[in-house]
């Protein structure tokens, strides 16, 4: 079982470039989320999904797009990278379902630098 | 609006001592309160969690105390060890399973 796999692990982008952060899970989890982690700010929710074809915005969605075409994959797209998007990005998934409140499994993160 | 407030930001404890991290929440719809542990370069990992129908949950050296009326909960680490040095996040979620995290506490256990 691989759990939650994020690629790439490191990325440097120039301002204005676009890219997609990949996230895949093999646990058949319904719920998936993207967080960004910045020093002193904790983990802030960007977007989340409660199942294939369903997505919603979190606390800091601006500048990011998501889609969920399959249960396994939940890619995060940066439309036009800005230095303020320099961060560590985590993808997480949980079995979830009607408030069952199972713990989230996190990936190992993508460290993104925008210059 | 910060829905989950965590303190302190950093904590230094002697080996064998008790580490205490506190959190407060505002949304009364929250019904699940997990704690996550994160080591440098790794993703957070679920440590222990509690629901509001109990006031305390213990797993080994880790205990959550929960005060529903005060909307506060805390993590106690008994007999703290150098291997416990990490960043700890409290969190809260509602029935939609959308989790909101505190800002984290960097814990350092002195050998």
Contacts between the chains, C-beta under 8 A, distances in Angstrom:
chain1	res1	chain2	res2	distance
A	4	B	43	7.7
A	31	B	97	5.3
A	33	B	98	7.5
A	33	B	99	7.4
A	35	B	101	7.6
A	40	B	9	7.4
A	40	B	103	6.4
A	41	B	103	6.2
A	42	B	6	7.5
A	42	B	89	6.3
A	42	B	101	4.9
A	42	B	102	5.8
A	42	B	103	3.8
A	42	B	104	4.9
A	43	B	44	7.0
A	43	B	89	6.5
A	43	B	101	4.2
A	43	B	104	7.8
A	44	B	101	7.6
A	45	B	98	6.9
A	45	B	99	7.5
A	45	B	100	7.0
A	48	B	98	5.9
A	50	B	96	7.3
A	50	B	97	7.5
A	58	B	98	7.4
A	59	B	100	7.8
A	90	B	43	5.4
A	90	B	44	7.3
A	92	B	43	7.6
A	94	B	97	6.2
A	96	B	97	4.3
A	97	B	97	7.6
A	98	B	95	7.1
A	99	B	31	6.9
A	99	B	32	7.9
A	99	B	94	7.3
A	99	B	95	3.1
A	99	B	96	7.2
A	99	B	97	6.7
A	100	B	97	7.2
A	101	B	31	7.0
A	101	B	32	3.6
A	101	B	49	7.6
A	101	B	51	7.4
A	101	B	93	6.1
A	101	B	97	6.2
A	102	B	97	7.7
A	103	B	34	5.8
A	103	B	46	3.5
A	103	B	49	6.2
A	104	B	34	8.0
A	104	B	44	7.9
A	104	B	46	6.9
A	104	B	99	6.3
A	105	B	46	7.8
A	106	B	43	3.3
A	106	B	44	5.1
A	106	B	45	6.9
A	107	B	43	5.5
A	108	B	41	7.9
A	108	B	42	6.3
A	108	B	43	5.3
A	109	B	41	7.9
A	109	B	42	7.7
A	109	B	43	5.5
